[in-house]
Amino acid sequence: MGSTAASPGLTLETISSGTAFARLDRDWDHLVRAMPRPSPVLLHGWLSEWWRHFGDGATLAVQVAYREGRLVAALPLCVRRRRGLRVLTFLGEQHSALADALVAPGEEAATEALARRASEEGRHDFADLFGMPSRSRLVDALGDSSLRLVERAEAPVVELDSDWETLYRAKMSSKARAQHRRRRRNLEELGRLEVVVSRTADELVAALEDAFVLHALRWDGRPDGSGFLTPTGMRFHRAAIRALADVGAARIVTLKLDGRAIAFHYFFLLEERMYVHRIGFDPSLGRHSPGVLNTFDAIEAAALEGATRVEFLGGAERYKLDLADRFEPLYQGLGLARTPWGAAVAATRLRRILVRKQLKRSHALRHFYFESLAPARRLLARIS
């Protein structure tokens, strides 16, 4: 852990040990809560558990700034080797959402100092920063040319500017509402239907076990890149959900039929915002849309607790589009190269992402990419 004086009263440090990071605790969460879009997966408890469970083989490189001993800015970073290159990423890596610089009000200069320190003095070949918001403090501090952003998730947003029932009636057509009522009645004909909201640590851990079962059913025989059900992933979530319960930020809403979970909606509640994290349902009941119905139950529960906004953080399913007021996409930032090889790989990764985005919009291009360019794709995968 090294420190330097950046300007009068401002001291910069690089946190490189889990012990040192643990000491930041409450001061860190104050910065998270001050974000324009406060990210629950940047809360100290969540990141501490992520590092404990997934940090093997990586180097902690958290940049912090203190003014007269008070934490005023931070960048939650680490460096991990991928195919021989040192890659600068956010803590949380591919599961980050709304990751950005954390800064106290009026301390933008500290953000600029940390951004320069991370980009110019960091021991990395290039940066691959996933989950950034469109209006990123880090990008503002670095300048557009240092970090190329590419959209990765549409991220519908719903403003809860009225009670849930009023909003639901305004957003959904009468035909859609009738269909939802019919599907809920169909489920009620199968048995006793109940909605359970879990808030305490013990309640959440029990609900999480139901979520694991439903996720396994939903993805049985299908590729699942979430890591939710890996042994490490399950241990992480059991620990992380307790950490978030301690600060009142985790919820799981479960739809049960005769006491058996048939759908779950795992979300975070932070600074009057609901952030959707993971949902799942029993596919044997898929014709009744238990996942959609349970999402409505979850939004209603969040609204009753004072949520004024819903952030889906990804996905463009029909019901999300019907509810959405707008999109506030998540981006991946590539750049900050410190070596020629790092610059080459960052550029290659960017091109691959752009090609894949084009493929989603063109059947002909998709066929060309997956058939004619298969050998070239395998080569790109090996070098990046």
C-alpha positions as CSV (number, residue, x, y, z in Angstrom):
1,M,0.0,0.0,0.0
2,G,1.6,3.2,-1.2
3,S,0.6,6.8,-0.5
4,T,1.4,10.2,-2.1
5,A,0.3,13.8,-1.5
6,A,-1.7,15.0,-4.6
7,S,-2.6,18.5,-3.4
8,P,-2.7,20.4,-0.2
9,G,-4.8,18.3,2.3
10,L,-5.3,15.5,-0.2
11,T,-3.5,12.1,0.1
12,L,-3.8,9.3,-2.4
13,E,-3.2,5.6,-1.5
14,T,-3.4,2.3,-3.3
15,I,-5.1,-0.4,-1.1
16,S,-3.5,-3.7,-2.0
17,S,-4.6,-6.0,0.9
18,G,-7.9,-7.3,2.0
19,T,-7.1,-6.2,5.6
20,A,-6.6,-2.6,4.6
21,F,-9.8,-2.7,2.5
22,A,-11.8,-4.0,5.4
23,R,-10.9,-1.0,7.5
24,L,-12.7,1.4,5.0
25,D,-16.1,-0.2,5.9
26,R,-18.6,2.5,6.8
27,D,-16.8,5.5,5.2
28,W,-16.8,3.5,1.9
29,D,-20.6,3.0,2.0
30,H,-21.2,6.8,2.6
31,L,-19.5,7.4,-0.8
32,V,-21.6,4.6,-2.5
33,R,-24.8,6.2,-1.1
34,A,-23.8,9.6,-2.5
35,M,-23.5,8.2,-6.1
36,P,-26.0,9.6,-8.7
37,R,-27.1,6.0,-9.2
38,P,-26.0,4.3,-5.9
39,S,-24.8,0.8,-6.8
40,P,-25.6,-1.9,-4.2
41,V,-22.9,-4.1,-5.6
42,L,-20.3,-1.5,-4.7
43,L,-21.3,-1.6,-1.0
44,H,-18.4,-2.5,1.1
45,G,-19.9,-5.8,2.4
46,W,-20.7,-7.1,-1.0
47,L,-17.2,-6.2,-2.4
48,S,-15.5,-7.7,0.6
49,E,-17.2,-11.0,0.1
50,W,-16.6,-10.9,-3.6
51,W,-12.9,-10.4,-3.0
52,R,-12.8,-13.2,-0.4
53,H,-14.5,-15.7,-2.7
54,F,-13.2,-14.6,-6.1
55,G,-10.0,-12.7,-5.5
56,D,-7.6,-15.7,-5.8
57,G,-5.1,-15.0,-8.5
58,A,-5.9,-11.2,-8.6
59,T,-4.2,-8.2,-7.1
60,L,-6.2,-5.7,-5.2
61,A,-5.6,-2.2,-6.6
62,V,-8.2,0.0,-4.9
63,Q,-7.4,3.7,-5.3
64,V,-8.5,6.0,-2.4
65,A,-8.2,9.6,-1.6
66,Y,-8.2,11.2,1.9
67,R,-8.6,14.9,2.7
68,E,-7.3,15.6,6.1
69,G,-7.8,12.0,7.1
70,R,-11.4,11.7,5.7
71,L,-12.1,9.3,2.8
72,V,-13.4,11.5,0.0
73,A,-13.0,9.4,-3.2
74,A,-12.3,5.8,-4.3
75,L,-11.9,3.6,-7.3
76,P,-12.8,-0.1,-6.7
77,L,-10.2,-1.8,-8.8
78,C,-8.2,-5.0,-9.1
79,V,-5.8,-6.5,-11.6
80,R,-6.1,-10.0,-12.9
81,R,-4.0,-11.9,-15.4
82,R,-5.8,-13.2,-18.5
83,R,-3.8,-15.1,-21.0
84,G,-0.6,-13.6,-19.8
85,L,-1.8,-10.0,-19.7
86,R,-2.5,-7.9,-16.6
87,V,-6.1,-6.6,-16.9
88,L,-7.4,-3.8,-14.8
89,T,-11.0,-4.4,-13.8
90,F,-13.6,-3.3,-11.3
91,L,-14.0,-5.4,-8.2
92,G,-16.9,-7.6,-9.2
93,E,-15.5,-7.9,-12.8
94,Q,-18.2,-9.1,-15.2
95,H,-20.9,-8.9,-12.5
96,S,-20.4,-5.2,-11.8
97,A,-23.4,-2.9,-12.3
98,L,-23.2,0.9,-12.3
99,A,-19.5,0.6,-11.3
100,D,-17.8,4.0,-11.3
101,A,-15.6,6.3,-9.2
102,L,-17.0,7.0,-5.7
103,V,-16.6,10.6,-4.7
104,A,-17.9,12.8,-1.9
105,P,-19.8,16.0,-2.9
106,G,-17.4,18.7,-4.0
107,E,-14.4,16.4,-4.4
108,E,-14.3,16.0,-8.2
109,A,-10.6,17.0,-8.1
110,A,-9.9,14.0,-6.0
111,T,-11.5,11.8,-8.6
112,E,-9.3,13.2,-11.3
113,A,-6.2,12.6,-9.2
114,L,-7.2,9.0,-8.6
115,A,-8.1,8.4,-12.3
116,R,-4.6,9.7,-13.3
117,R,-3.0,7.5,-10.6
118,A,-4.8,4.4,-11.8
119,S,-4.2,4.9,-15.5
120,E,-0.6,6.2,-15.4
121,E,0.9,4.4,-12.5
122,G,-1.1,1.1,-12.4
123,R,0.6,-2.2,-13.1
124,H,-1.6,-3.3,-15.9
125,D,-1.5,-3.8,-19.7
126,F,-5.0,-2.5,-20.4
127,A,-8.4,-1.9,-18.6
128,D,-11.6,-3.9,-19.1
129,L,-14.2,-2.1,-17.0
130,F,-17.7,-3.7,-17.1
131,G,-21.0,-2.2,-16.0
132,M,-20.3,1.5,-16.2
133,P,-23.1,4.1,-16.4
134,S,-23.4,6.4,-19.4
135,R,-22.6,9.5,-17.3
136,S,-19.5,8.1,-15.7
137,R,-17.4,10.2,-13.3
138,L,-14.3,8.1,-14.2
139,V,-14.8,8.7,-18.0
140,D,-15.2,12.5,-17.3
141,A,-12.0,12.5,-15.3
142,L,-10.0,10.5,-17.9
143,G,-11.4,12.0,-21.1
144,D,-13.2,10.1,-23.9
145,S,-10.0,9.2,-25.7
146,S,-8.6,7.2,-22.8
147,L,-11.5,4.7,-22.5
148,R,-13.7,3.5,-25.3
149,L,-17.3,2.7,-24.1
150,V,-19.6,0.2,-25.8
151,E,-23.1,-0.4,-24.7
152,R,-23.7,-3.8,-23.2
153,A,-27.2,-3.7,-21.5
154,E,-30.2,-1.6,-22.3
155,A,-31.2,-1.3,-18.6
156,P,-34.9,-0.2,-18.5
157,V,-35.8,2.3,-15.8
158,V,-39.2,2.8,-14.2
159,E,-40.1,5.9,-12.2
160,L,-42.4,5.1,-9.3
161,D,-44.0,8.5,-9.2
162,S,-47.3,7.1,-8.0
163,D,-48.5,4.1,-6.1
164,W,-47.9,0.7,-7.8
165,E,-51.5,0.0,-8.6
166,T,-52.0,3.3,-10.3
167,L,-48.7,2.9,-12.3
168,Y,-49.6,-0.6,-13.3
169,R,-52.9,0.4,-14.6
170,A,-51.4,3.3,-16.5
171,K,-48.6,1.2,-18.1
172,M,-50.3,-2.0,-18.9
173,S,-53.2,-2.4,-21.3
174,S,-56.5,-3.7,-20.1
175,K,-55.8,-6.8,-22.2
176,A,-52.5,-7.4,-20.5
177,R,-54.0,-6.8,-17.0
178,A,-56.8,-9.3,-17.8
179,Q,-54.2,-11.8,-18.8
180,H,-52.2,-11.3,-15.6
181,R,-55.4,-11.8,-13.5
182,R,-56.3,-14.9,-15.4
183,R,-52.8,-16.4,-14.9
184,R,-52.8,-15.7,-11.2
185,R,-56.3,-17.3,-10.9
186,N,-55.0,-20.3,-12.8
187,L,-52.2,-20.7,-10.2
188,E,-54.7,-20.2,-7.3
189,E,-56.7,-23.1,-8.8
190,L,-53.7,-25.3,-8.3
191,G,-53.3,-24.6,-4.6
192,R,-52.8,-21.9,-2.0
193,L,-50.8,-19.0,-3.5
194,E,-48.8,-16.6,-1.3
195,V,-46.2,-13.9,-1.6
196,V,-43.4,-13.9,0.9
197,V,-41.1,-10.9,1.4
198,S,-37.8,-11.7,3.0
199,R,-35.8,-8.9,4.7
200,T,-33.8,-10.2,7.7
201,A,-30.6,-12.1,7.3
202,D,-32.1,-15.4,8.3
203,E,-35.2,-15.0,6.1
204,L,-33.0,-14.0,3.2
205,V,-30.6,-17.0,3.5
206,A,-33.6,-19.4,3.6
207,A,-35.2,-17.7,0.6
208,L,-31.8,-17.9,-1.2
209,E,-31.9,-21.6,-0.9
210,D,-35.2,-21.7,-2.7
211,A,-33.7,-19.4,-5.3
212,F,-30.9,-21.8,-5.9
213,V,-33.4,-24.6,-6.5
214,L,-35.5,-22.6,-8.9
215,H,-32.5,-21.3,-10.8
216,A,-31.3,-24.9,-11.3
217,L,-34.7,-25.9,-12.6
218,R,-34.9,-22.9,-14.9
219,W,-31.4,-23.5,-16.4
220,D,-31.4,-27.3,-16.4
221,G,-29.7,-28.5,-19.6
222,R,-29.1,-24.9,-20.8
223,P,-25.8,-22.9,-20.8
224,D,-25.7,-20.7,-17.7
225,G,-22.9,-18.2,-17.5
226,S,-24.1,-16.5,-14.3
227,G,-22.0,-18.6,-11.9
228,F,-25.0,-18.4,-9.5
229,L,-25.0,-22.2,-8.9
230,T,-21.3,-22.9,-8.8
231,P,-20.0,-24.0,-5.4
232,T,-18.1,-20.7,-5.0
233,G,-21.0,-18.7,-6.3
234,M,-23.4,-20.2,-3.8
235,R,-21.0,-19.6,-0.9
236,F,-20.5,-16.1,-2.0
237,H,-24.2,-15.3,-2.2
238,R,-24.9,-16.8,1.2
239,A,-22.2,-14.6,2.7
240,A,-23.0,-11.5,0.6
241,I,-26.7,-11.5,1.3
242,R,-26.0,-11.5,5.0
243,A,-23.6,-8.5,4.5
244,L,-26.3,-6.6,2.6
245,A,-29.0,-7.6,5.2
246,D,-26.8,-5.9,7.8
247,V,-27.3,-2.5,6.0
248,G,-30.9,-3.2,5.0
249,A,-30.2,-3.4,1.3
250,A,-31.3,-7.0,0.3
251,R,-34.7,-8.4,-0.5
252,I,-36.1,-11.6,-1.9
253,V,-39.8,-11.9,-2.8
254,T,-40.9,-15.5,-3.3
255,L,-44.1,-16.7,-4.8
256,K,-45.2,-19.9,-3.2
257,L,-47.8,-22.5,-4.1
258,D,-48.9,-24.7,-1.2
259,G,-45.7,-23.7,0.6
260,R,-43.4,-24.6,-2.4
261,A,-41.4,-21.8,-4.0
262,I,-42.4,-21.4,-7.7
263,A,-40.7,-18.0,-8.4
264,F,-38.3,-15.7,-6.8
265,H,-37.2,-12.1,-7.3
266,Y,-33.9,-11.1,-5.7
267,F,-33.4,-7.4,-5.6
268,F,-31.6,-4.6,-3.7
269,L,-33.1,-1.6,-2.1
270,L,-30.8,1.4,-1.7
271,E,-31.5,5.1,-1.4
272,E,-35.1,4.7,-2.5
273,R,-34.2,2.7,-5.6
274,M,-35.0,-0.9,-6.4
275,Y,-32.2,-2.7,-8.3
276,V,-33.2,-6.1,-9.9
277,H,-30.5,-8.6,-9.3
278,R,-31.8,-12.1,-10.2
279,I,-35.1,-13.7,-11.0
280,G,-36.2,-17.3,-11.6
281,F,-39.2,-19.6,-11.7
282,D,-40.3,-23.2,-12.1
283,P,-40.4,-23.8,-15.8
284,S,-43.1,-26.5,-15.4
285,L,-45.5,-23.6,-14.5
286,G,-44.1,-21.4,-17.2
287,R,-47.5,-21.1,-19.1
288,H,-48.8,-19.2,-16.0
289,S,-45.9,-16.6,-16.1
290,P,-45.1,-16.9,-12.4
291,G,-41.8,-15.0,-12.9
292,V,-43.6,-12.0,-14.4
293,L,-46.3,-12.1,-11.7
294,N,-43.7,-12.3,-9.0
295,T,-41.8,-9.3,-10.5
296,F,-45.0,-7.2,-10.1
297,D,-45.3,-8.4,-6.5
298,A,-41.6,-7.4,-5.9
299,I,-42.1,-3.9,-7.4
300,E,-45.2,-3.5,-5.2
301,A,-43.2,-4.6,-2.1
302,A,-40.4,-2.1,-3.0
303,A,-42.9,0.7,-3.6
304,L,-44.5,0.1,-0.2
305,E,-41.0,0.5,1.4
306,G,-40.5,3.9,-0.3
307,A,-38.8,3.0,-3.6
308,T,-39.2,5.8,-6.1
309,R,-37.4,4.1,-9.0
310,V,-36.9,0.6,-10.5
311,E,-33.6,-0.2,-12.3
312,F,-33.8,-3.5,-14.2
313,L,-30.0,-3.3,-15.1
314,G,-30.5,-5.3,-18.2
315,G,-32.8,-7.3,-20.4
316,A,-35.5,-6.1,-22.8
317,E,-38.4,-8.5,-22.1
318,R,-41.8,-7.3,-23.1
319,Y,-43.1,-6.6,-19.6
320,K,-40.0,-4.5,-18.9
321,L,-40.5,-2.5,-22.0
322,D,-44.1,-1.9,-21.2
323,L,-43.2,-0.6,-17.7
324,A,-40.1,1.4,-18.7
325,D,-40.0,5.2,-18.8
326,R,-36.6,5.2,-20.5
327,F,-33.3,3.3,-20.9
328,E,-30.1,4.1,-19.0
329,P,-27.7,1.6,-20.5
330,L,-24.7,-0.1,-18.9
331,Y,-21.4,0.1,-20.8
332,Q,-18.1,-1.7,-21.0
333,G,-15.0,0.5,-21.0
334,L,-11.8,-0.7,-22.8
335,G,-8.5,1.1,-23.0
336,L,-6.0,2.8,-20.6
337,A,-3.4,0.6,-22.3
338,R,0.1,0.8,-20.8
339,T,1.8,-1.6,-23.3
340,P,1.5,-2.1,-27.0
341,W,0.3,-5.6,-26.6
342,G,-2.4,-4.4,-24.1
343,A,-3.5,-1.8,-26.7
344,A,-3.8,-4.4,-29.4
345,V,-5.8,-6.8,-27.3
346,A,-8.1,-4.0,-26.0
347,A,-8.8,-3.0,-29.7
348,T,-9.4,-6.6,-30.6
349,R,-11.9,-7.1,-27.8
350,L,-13.7,-3.9,-28.8
351,R,-14.1,-5.1,-32.4
352,R,-15.4,-8.5,-31.3
353,I,-18.1,-6.9,-29.1
354,L,-19.1,-4.5,-31.9
355,V,-19.3,-7.5,-34.3
356,R,-21.5,-9.4,-31.9
357,K,-23.8,-6.5,-31.5
358,Q,-24.2,-6.3,-35.3
359,L,-24.9,-10.0,-35.5
360,K,-27.9,-9.7,-33.2
361,R,-29.4,-7.3,-35.7
362,S,-28.7,-9.3,-38.9
363,H,-29.5,-13.0,-39.7
364,A,-27.2,-12.9,-42.7
365,L,-24.2,-11.5,-40.7
366,R,-24.8,-14.0,-38.0
367,H,-24.6,-16.9,-40.4
368,F,-21.4,-15.4,-42.0
369,Y,-19.8,-14.9,-38.5
370,F,-20.6,-18.3,-37.1
371,E,-19.9,-20.3,-40.3
372,S,-17.5,-18.6,-42.6
373,L,-15.4,-16.9,-40.0
374,A,-15.2,-19.7,-37.5
375,P,-11.4,-20.2,-37.8
376,A,-10.8,-16.5,-37.4
377,R,-13.0,-16.3,-34.4
378,R,-11.1,-19.1,-32.7
379,L,-7.8,-17.3,-33.3
380,L,-9.2,-14.0,-31.9
381,A,-10.4,-15.9,-28.8
382,R,-6.9,-17.3,-28.2
383,I,-5.1,-13.9,-28.4
384,S,-7.7,-11.9,-26.4
